[in-house]
Amino acid sequence: MNFRAILIATMQTVGLFAAGLIIPVLGQALALFTPVPAILAFIRNGRREGSAVLIASTALSAALGGWQSSLIFFFSFALMAVGAAEGMRRAMKPEQVALLGGLLPVGAIAILLSFYFIKIGKNPLEYMEAFLRSSIAEAAKLYTSMGMAEMASMAASIPDKFIYYFVRLAPGMVIATSVLQAACCYGMSRIMLARKQETPSFAGPAFGVWHAPDSWVWGLILSLSLIIIPHETARLVGWNLAILFAVVYLAQGSAIIEFQLKKTRFKPFARGLIIGLLLALPAIVFVVALGIVDIWADVRKVRGPVQP
């Protein structure tokens, strides 16, 4: 085993994870890429070394932040790294790698929570609603004690209806966020491998020419159909699916913008900055719409076999 590579990857992994707990905003942004060093260890050195990095990182997280910290690391980042790395090793398509990396941790957490709620005999939705209400009440008390009357009033004025829908739309938001994070980690790993001209067999289509499988549009159509059905459960299922497909076509719309900017010879940093600004503005809605329109318009003329 390459112990030097394991040590370096472990320190990088724990460093990124710790940054999210210590450094506000920037650290949390860096923490999103915590799985990347482990993914690279899996690809460069093999499954044994990659697994050793995750085991060592989990143990070090426990030593530094306690068992709660190690659980957060394992279920939020380690399982994602395993899924994404295995998808890359099997030469899966980009969307398959993102789904495997994003759904593995969500699935594991869902199974554990199911056993937990069965054991305590409580409805998970009602439990989460009660937890949010108590958390908001505690926050309002804290703001009041700090003399922040306006913030306390805002916290106390959050309606029950908002909490009701937030809890029931949480599955879609959690899955979409996890898949998006896995996609970003996959993209970063590919960039780092490509720069050193490593493992060419893992190369796939450039982001600028990627598009989701056209058949996925039926999932979007199904979600929109469920939303208009006058039945509460059907509508909630439809909204959860719509959140996930909105992220998919947001990525496709971003790929079109990346393609056009690259075509006009913008530098990588400038392209990333422009796309980042668009996604931070209300224009994000138009980026999603662009991705959906591309299913039929084929703006980039890339349908068919995509060349690396």
C-alpha positions, -999 to 999 in steps of 0.1 A, spaced: 0 0 0 11 35 -8 12 49 28 25 83 17 -4 88 -7 -28 76 20 -14 101 46 -15 130 22 -51 123 10 -62 118 46 -49 152 57 -64 169 27 -98 152 33 -99 161 70 -86 196 63 -115 203 39 -140 188 63 -126 208 92 -127 240 71 -165 237 69 -167 236 107 -142 264 115 -142 289 86 -175 307 79 -189 308 43 -156 301 24 -148 271 46 -183 257 40 -178 261 3 -145 242 5 -161 215 26 -184 206 -3 -153 191 -21 -143 170 9 -148 137 -11 -124 148 -38 -90 137 -22 -105 103 -14 -120 99 -49 -85 107 -64 -70 81 -40 -94 55 -53 -87 63 -89 -49 67 -87 -40 40 -62 -69 16 -60 -97 5 -37 -75 -5 -8 -58 29 -6 -91 48 -11 -108 28 16 -78 34 39 -81 71 34 -118 71 43 -112 49 74 -83 71 86 -103 102 79 -133 90 98 -111 80 128 -93 114 127 -126 132 125 -138 113 156 -105 122 175 -108 159 166 -145 164 169 -161 134 186 -182 106 174 -209 130 161 -183 146 138 -172 112 125 -208 102 117 -214 135 98 -182 128 78 -190 92 71 -226 97 59 -221 131 42 -188 126 25 -173 91 28 -202 73 12 -203 99 -16 -166 94 -23 -172 56 -25 -201 60 -49 -185 86 -72 -151 67 -73 -168 34 -81 -188 50 -108 -156 65 -123 -138 32 -121 -166 15 -139 -165 42 -166 -201 52 -160 -216 82 -177 -214 115 -158 -250 116 -148 -247 80 -135 -217 89 -115 -235 119 -100 -265 98 -91 -245 70 -76 -224 93 -55 -253 115 -44 -279 87 -37 -256 64 -18 -253 86 13 -290 97 11 -301 60 9 -280 50 38 -293 78 60 -329 71 49 -326 34 60 -311 44 94 -339 70 100 -365 44 90 -353 20 116 -351 48 142 -386 61 137 -400 25 136 -383 19 169 -396 50 186 -430 46 170 -433 82 158 -444 97 125 -412 112 109 -430 141 93 -447 151 126 -414 146 145 -396 169 121 -423 195 123 -421 195 161 -383 197 160 -384 227 136 -410 245 157 -389 240 189 -357 251 171 -374 283 158 -388 290 193 -353 286 208 -338 308 182 -364 335 189 -356 334 226 -318 336 218 -324 367 196 -345 383 223 -318 378 250 -293 393 226 -315 424 221 -322 416 185 -359 422 186 -364 424 149 -347 390 143 -367 375 171 -400 388 156 -391 374 122 -383 339 137 -415 339 157 -436 349 126 -427 319 105 -461 303 97 -469 267 104 -478 263 67 -442 270 58 -429 244 82 -455 219 69 -444 222 33 -407 226 41 -407 192 58 -426 175 30 -404 190 3 -372 182 22 -366 148 5 -365 165 -30 -342 192 -17 -318 168 1 -316 144 -29 -311 173 -54 -284 189 -32 -265 156 -27 -266 147 -64 -254 183 -73 -226 180 -48 -215 146 -61 -215 161 -97 -193 189 -86 -169 165 -68 -169 143 -99 -161 173 -121 -133 185 -99 -118 151 -97 -118 148 -135 -102 182 -139 -74 173 -115 -68 139 -132 -68 155 -167 -43 182 -157 -17 155 -149 -28 134 -179 -37 105 -155 -60 76 -161 -73 86 -196 -98 57 -195 -119 78 -170 -122 107 -194 -157 115 -205 -174 143 -225 -164 178 -215 -190 197 -194 -198 221 -223 -211 192 -245 -229 172 -218 -266 168 -218 -290 146 -197 -305 116 -214 -334 129 -235 -357 102 -220 -354 120 -186 -378 146 -199 -406 121 -192 -397 124 -155 -401 161 -157 -435 158 -175 -446 133 -149 -436 156 -120 -455 186 -136 -485 164 -142 -486 153 -106 -484 189 -94 -517 198 -112 -536 169 -98 -559 180 -70 -546 156 -45 -522 167 -17 -500 136 -17 -497 135 -55 -488 172 -56 -461 168 -29 -446 139 -48 -447 160 -80 -430 190 -63 -402 167 -49 -396 153 -84 -397 187 -99 -370 199 -76 -347 171 -87 -353 176 -124 -349 214 -120 -313 207 -108 -307 183 -138 -318 209 -163 -300 237 -144 -268 217 -150 -277 212 -187 -284 250 -191 -251 257 -174 -234 234 -198 -248 253 -228 -235 286 -213 -201 270 -207 -201 258 -243 -209 293 -257 -184 310 -235 -156 285 -244 -165 290 -280 -159 328 -276 -125 320 -260 -133 331 -224 -107 318 -199 -118 291 -174 -119 315 -145 -140 340 -164 -164 312 -175 -167 300 -139 -173 335 -126 -200 343 -152 -218 310 -146 -216 315 -108 -231 349 -111 -259 337 -133 -267 310 -108 -267 335 -79 -292 358 -96 -329 354 -105 -316 345 -140 -312 309 -127 -348 303 -138 -338 311 -174 -308 288 -171 -332 259 -161 -355 269 -190 -326 269 -214 -317 233 -203 -353 222 -210 -355 239 -244 -322 222 -254 -340 188 -253 -357 197 -285 -336 226 -299 -302 209 -295 -286 243 -293 -250 229 -294 -257 202 -320 -243 175 -298 -270 149 -299 -258 114 -307 -226 98 -296 -207 124 -276 -169 125 -283 -145 130 -254 
